[in-house]
Amino acid sequence: MDTRILHYVDPGLGPEERWFLLQWSMVFGLDQMLTCTLLELNNRLGLSPQHAKKALASLKVNGYLSCETVRHGRGRPVSSHRVSSRFLWSLEKLEATIPPHQPEIEALCRKAITIRASRKEKTQNLMSGEQRSNILVPATYCLLTVLLAHADTPGIVRGVSYGHLISVTGMTKERLKSQLSKLKKLGVIANHEPGVLRSQEGTSMRSVYFLNLAHPLLMGEDSRGLSVILSSTGRPGNKNFLSGFYDAALVASEVIENAEKIREKIDEITVVDLGLEEHEAQWESMLLKNRYANTYNHLLQNARSLLPPLKFLEPVVDEVLEFHRLGMGSILKAHILSYAVMLLSNHWVEIEHGRGKPSDPIGSMMTAIKRDCSSLVVADDSQDAVDFHTFIYALAHHLAVELYYVLKQVEQQQFDCDFAVAFFSVEPFTHEGNELWKLDVHFRPSDGVMYLNNVLISIRSVNISLPVEFNVLAGGKEN
């Protein structure tokens, strides 16, 4: 299979034609000439006659394929088809790298052929409307393979704009939106956090797509070897290390940024009560000031418990607060969570042996962070940029380590499997009004891991909200 087709930029090459060429590259090889009837060609590529006829005609007209009839007469005509040397030369100029999810791309292509063969035996008139709506057309297959080709393990697509998806699928913007919606409806795209563009400030972050690896079109439900349900202890509204890492960073930034102002406001607090002697009023004022100071200290302590050491946050508190003001909180959270599961999936051994800490980060991860956050800082080589990238890495690494400890608890309880070969995905869900998190552990069939029982793990949560009456920055102080 030649996955360079999935990176080939030409908005004029439509999704049906791209899927035709991709299937050709897998079944025959692009350098092979095919001599057969059109029906045989369609069947072997897993395409319907309508889609194949349209794709073949377009590929010939635009010079991607040459075709010569070699037999006329009785029976179906036989033709020889060959991919043009011009297109092969264009592919040669592209970097030939094996995408992390190539096994899933190849399996999807084979599955499309199998599904097409089974559908030929059924009459579409006997299908329900829902069954027909769930049929995947070449455009849907094309988009899914493109997403897989651009995905990092475990099925996370970052840094890909709508414009780029249009150029490597040949779809219009409207058709691309429609096909993305279909993949979401089918559950192939488990979660999508839209990108953010702030033109006036010159800052942006691209979308993040989380693919559902357990979907039947990808690794399948059997790939989910284990699901760990994470339930918070403590009061409703408390935050744990997954639900609260971003909010904790905001709270700590606010307290650090306004430390002097908070002290001044607390010093101004006095108790005015005509029924008290002066020394009693002074004593009550001192007690009240201590209550305020202790509340802020406790707040910062709780926030710190959900974060890596504050030395990584302190240099970038201005940036954290500014990006939040610009409405970039959700996209930042999605990126940080994606880095965490990438660390866990791709660098389990390093985490297990205490390597890859923020003081000596993993190079490939820092490269990804710098690329994704390139517009958030003035210059990549400035100290501000280094501090910000290091903070993002430290936060992602902290999440990965916390998840690692959860999995080690599971391993000690009852299981003996090699998490170093697993893929991980994590997502929130609601059960009976309570927010829970699910950590799924995926294995490829070659790993030989059987399905393991689900596990419920309790994780600590803390309160990182400040009571309104104690918010001295909002003027809420007692007199």
N, C-alpha and C positions, 0 to 999 in steps of 0.2 A: 504494500500500500504506500502511496506517495502522499503524505499529509501536507506537503508543500502546497497542494491545491487549496487547502483551507486557509492559506496565508496569501494566496495570489490576489493581487489588487487589480481589479478591473470591474468597475460598476456595470459595464455592459455585458458581462458574463453572468447570466441569470442563475438562480439557485437550482433549477432543473438541470441545466447544463453542467453545473459544478457537481451535482450529485451523480449524474451520468458518468462524468470523468473519474470521480472518486471510486465509484463501484468498479469501473473498468480497471483502475489501477490496482484494486484489491483482487479481483477475480482473474484478470489476465496479465496485468502489467502494462503500463502505458507504451512501452516500446514494442509491444506485440501487435502484429497485424491480425485482424479477425476476419475470417471468411465464413459466413453463415447467413441464414435467412434472418429477416428482421424479427420474426417471432422467436427464434432461438436466442437472438441477442437480447431481446426484452426479458425473456424468462431467466436467462443467466445473470442479468444485472438486477433483477427484481423490480422492474418498472412496468407500469401499465402501458398498453399501446398508445394511449393519448399522450401521456407524459413523455414517453420515449420518442414518439414521432416528432413532437415539438422540439425536444432537446436536440435530436439528431439533425433536424433541418437547420436550426440556429447554429449549431457547431459547424456544419458544413458551409453555410453562408458566410460566417465570420472567420473562416480559415483555421479553425481548431482541428477539424477532421477532414480527411479526403475519403471519397467513397467511389468504388468502381464495381459495376455489375459484371460478374464473371460467368453467370449462367442464366439464359432465358429459357423460353419454351415451357413445357408442361411443368406443373408444380410451382411452388413459391420460388421467386427469383433469389439467387444467392449473390451476395455482394461482399467485397473486401473493404474493410474499414481500417484506416490507419490514423493515429494522432500525428498532427503536423510537427515537423521538425522545429518550426518557429516557436510553438508552444512549449515543446520539450526544452528548447534552449532557454526560454523565459523562466521555466521552473529551475533549471540548473543554476541560474543566478541567485536564487533564493537560498538562504541558509538551511541546510538539511539537518534539523535537529529532531530527535524523537520526543514527542510530547509525553508528559507523565501519564496521561490517560489514553495512550495509544491502544492498550488492550480493550478499553471500553469503546473506542472508536471502531475498531475492527469488529468487535462483537455486535455493535449496533448495525454495521453494514451487513453482516451475515444474517442478523435477525430480520432486517428489512426484506431480504430475499426470501427467507422462510415465511414471513407473514404474508408476503405477496403470493407465494405459492399456495398457502392455505386458503387465502381469500378467493382464489380462482375457483375453488371447489364450492364456494357459497354464493348464494344469490343476494346481491345488495338489497333487493326489494324485501327480503326477509329480515333485514337488520332494523333495529330500532333507530330513532333519530339520534339518541345518545351514542349508540355504537358507530353510526356513520360520522358523527362529529369527532369521535376519538380516533378516526383513521388518520394516520400520518401521511401527508403528501411529501413529495421530494423537497419542497421548500422547508418544511418542518425538520426533516432529517438533516438537510443541509445546515440550517441554523444550529441545531443541536451539536453536530460534529464540529462546527466552527467554534462554538463555546467550549467544547471539550478540548479542542486543539489549543485554545488560549488559556485553559484552566491550569492552575497550580494544584498539586495535591493538597487537600482532599476535595477536588471539585469546586474550587473557588476561582471565579473570573474577576480580575481587577484590571484597571488601567485600559479598558477597551471602550472607546466612545461609540455613540450611535453612528457617527460618520465612518469610523473604521469598520463597524459591522456591515454597513451598507456597501462599502467598497470590497469586502471579502465575501459577501453573499450575493451581490447583484440585485438586492431588493430595494424597492422604494422605502422611504421612511414610514409610510402608512402600512405597507406590507410587513415591514420588520416589526412594527409595534403589534400588529395582529398576530404574528407568529410567536413573539415573546409572550403575549397574553395566552396563547394556546398552550405553550410549555408550562406556564404558571398554572393554568386551569388543570392540566394533566398531572400536576404535582412534580414535574421534572425539575423545574426551578422551585426550590423550597422557599427561598427568600430572596428578595431583591431590594437593595437599598439604593434609591436613585442618587445620581451624582448631584453635586452642588456647584453652581457657577456664580461668582460674585464679580461681575465685570468691573464695577467701579473700583473695587479694592484690588482687582487683579488676582484673586484667589479662586481656586477650584479644586475639586476632587472628583474623580470619575466613579461611576456606579460600581457596586459590588454585587455579583450574582453568586448565590450559594446553590449548587446543584444537589439534588437528592440522589445520592449514590445508591440508595436501596431501591430506587424505582426500577420496575421490570425492564425498562429500556436501557438501563445502565448496568450496575453490578447485580441488581436484583435483591429481593427481600432476604434471600439466603446469605447475602454478604454481611448482613447485620449480625455479627456474632454475639453482641452484648449491648444492652441498653442500661445505662446507669441513670436513675432518677435522682436528682439533687433537690432536696427539700430543706428550706431554711428553718432553723430554730429561732426562737425569739418572737417578738410582737409583730402583728401585721404592719406593713409599711417599712419594716426594717430592710436593710440592703445586705446582700452577701457579695462575695468577691466577683461574681459574674454580673449580677444585676446592678451593682453599685460602683464599679470601678471608675466609670466616667463621672458620676455624681460626686464621688469621693474626691476626685481630682479637682472638680470645681469648688467644692466646699473648702478643701485645703488651700486652693489658690486664693479664694476670697479672704480667708483668715490670714494667710501669709502677706498678701498684698496690703491689707488694711490693719496690720498688727498695731502700728503706732496709733492710728485713729481709734481703734477699739480700746486701747489702753486709756487714751484721753477721754473718751466718752464714759468709760467706767469710772475714772477719777472724778468726773463731774457729778456722779450720782450722789444725791443726798436724800435723807428722809426728813420731811417737814411734818412735824406733828406737835401742835401746840400743847398737847397733854403730856409731852415728855420733857424731862430735864435736858439741859444741853448735853451733858455727858452721855445720857441715855440715847439721845438722837444721834450723837457721834458713833456710839457703839452699834446702833441699828444700821447706820449708813455703812459702817465698815463690814458688817455681816452681809448686807445687800451687795456691796461691791465684790465681796468674796464669792457670793453666789453667781454673779455675772461672770467673774473671771473663771470660776470652776466650770461653768457651763461651756464657755468657749474652749477651755483646755480639754474637756471631755469630748466636745465635738471634734476637735482636731485629732485627738487620740483615736476616736472611732474611725475617722476618715483615713488616718495613717494605717490602720489595721487592714484596710482593703487595698493598699497601694504598696509599690516598692519603696525603698528609702526615699525620704523627702529631698535628698540631695539631687535627685534627678528631676524633680518637679520645680524646685526653687528658682533655677535660672530661667524658667519658661512660663511663669505664672501669668505674665502679661499676654503672651501668645495664647495660652489656654483660654483665658477669659475673653480675649478678642474674637477668637474663632467661634466661641460659644455665642457671643453677641451677634455674629454674622449668620447664625443658624446652621452651623456646620457640625453640631453635636452628633446627630444621628449617623452621618457618613463617617465621621471620625471613629465612633464606636464600632461601626461595621468593619472598618479597616483593621482596627486593633484586635477585634475578635478573630478576624480572618488570619492575622499574623500569629495569633496564639495557637490556633489549631494547625496552622502550617508548621510551626515549631514542634508541636507535639507529634504530628504525622511524619515529618521529614527528619527530625533531629532528636528522636527519643533517646538514643544512646548518649548524645551530648548532654541532654538534661539529666539523664540517670547518673552520669559521672561528674556532674557539677560544672560542665563546660558551657560555653556560650552565654556567660553572664554579661550584663550590660557593660562591665569594665573591659570585656573582650568578646564583643558580639560576633555572631555568625555572619560571615561576609555576605552570603547570598540574601539573607534576611535584611541586612542593612541596605543592600542595593535596591531591594524591592521597596523599602520604606522611603528611601531618597527619591526614587522614581515617582512613587505615588504622591509624595508630599512636596514635589518640586516647586509648585506654585505658592506654597504656604510660607516660604522663607525667601529672603532676598537673594542670597547666593549660597550654593551648596557647600562651599568651602569656608563660609564665615563661621565664627564661633557660635552665633545664634542658631545657625542651621544645625551645627553639630550637636548643640544642646537639645534642640527640639527633636531631632531624629533619635538621639539617645534616649530621651524621655519616652517616645512612642515605643521604641524597642523594649525599654525597661518595663513598661506597663504590659506589653504583650508577653514578655518573658515571665513576668510575675503570674499572669493568668495561666500560662502553660505549666508552670511549676505547681501551682495550686491544683490544676486538673491532674497532673502527674501523681500528686500525693493521693488524690481521690482514687485513682486507678490502682495505686499500690495497696490501698485499703482493700479494694475488691480482690486483688490478686492474693492477698494474705488470707482472705476469708475462705475462698473455695476454688479458685481457678488456677490453672497452670497453662497459660498461653503466652505467646511471645508478642507483647504489645509493640515491639520494635518494628514489626512488619505490618502493623495495622494502620488504617486511616481513621481519623476522628472527625466527628461533626457535633456541634452543640447548638441547641436552640431552646428558647423559652416556650412554655405552653401554660395554659390555665386549666386547673382542675378544681371544681367546686369553689370557684372564686379565688383560689390561691395560685400565685405565680410559682411555677416549678421550672426546672431546667432539665433537659434530657441530653446526656452525653452518649452518642452512639459510637460503637467500635465496629469498623468494617474490615473484613478480610477478603482477599481474592480467593477463588476456588483453589488455586495452586498452593495456598498457605495451609490447607488441610485442617482448618479449625471448624469444629461443629458448633451449632448454636448453643449458647450458654444462657442460663437463667438471668432474667432481669434482676437488678439490685437497687435497693433504695438506700441512699446515703444521706444523712443529715449533715448540713454545713452551717457554720456559725453565721449569724447576721447581726448587724448593729444599727443603731439609729444615727443617721447623719443629717437629720433635719433639726433646725433651730427653732424652739418655741418663739412665736411672734413677740411675746412680751420681753424676750431677752435679746431681740435684734436691735442692738444699739445703733447700727448703721442705718436703720430705717427710722430712727428716732423713737423707737419703742422703749423708753426707760421710765422707771417709776420716779415720782417726786414725793 
